[in-house]
Amino acid sequence: MFKSLNRIRAAFAQASKRRRTTRQLNELPPEIRKDIGWPQSAQDDEIRLPF
């Protein structure tokens, strides 16, 4: 049971980190986003949680 809870907690942590990173990248100026290859319109590639 604890293994399952740890996996769920890890999945939530990973999803939170990914959302935070995406938000920070979207806040960069357009010139910098273009230089690093970040798309103009961010796609919703939200990870699917395993439950």
C-alpha positions as CSV (number, residue, x, y, z in Angstrom):
1,M,0.0,0.0,0.0
2,F,2.8,2.4,0.8
3,K,4.5,1.8,-2.5
4,S,1.3,2.8,-4.3
5,L,1.0,6.0,-2.2
6,N,4.7,6.8,-2.9
7,R,4.1,6.4,-6.6
8,I,1.1,8.7,-6.5
9,R,3.0,11.3,-4.5
10,A,5.9,11.1,-7.0
11,A,3.5,11.5,-9.9
12,F,1.9,14.6,-8.3
13,A,5.3,16.1,-7.6
14,Q,6.5,15.5,-11.2
15,A,3.3,17.0,-12.6
16,S,3.7,20.0,-10.3
17,K,7.3,20.5,-11.4
18,R,6.4,20.2,-15.0
19,R,3.6,22.8,-14.7
20,R,5.9,25.2,-12.9
21,T,8.7,24.8,-15.5
22,T,6.2,25.3,-18.4
23,R,4.8,28.4,-16.7
24,Q,8.3,29.9,-16.2
25,L,9.2,29.2,-19.8
26,N,6.0,30.8,-21.0
27,E,6.9,34.0,-19.0
28,L,10.2,34.5,-20.9
29,P,10.3,37.2,-23.6
30,P,9.4,35.9,-27.1
31,E,13.0,36.4,-28.4
32,I,14.5,34.1,-25.7
33,R,11.8,31.5,-26.2
34,K,12.6,31.5,-29.9
35,D,16.3,31.1,-29.2
36,I,15.8,28.1,-27.1
37,G,13.2,26.6,-29.4
38,W,10.2,26.9,-27.1
39,P,7.0,26.9,-29.2
40,Q,4.9,30.1,-29.7
41,S,1.8,28.5,-28.3
42,A,2.5,26.1,-25.5
43,Q,0.7,22.8,-26.0
44,D,-1.1,21.2,-23.2
45,D,1.1,18.2,-22.8
46,E,0.0,17.6,-19.2
47,I,1.2,14.3,-18.0
48,R,-1.4,11.7,-17.3
49,L,-1.4,10.5,-13.7
50,P,-1.4,6.8,-13.3
51,F,-4.8,6.6,-11.5
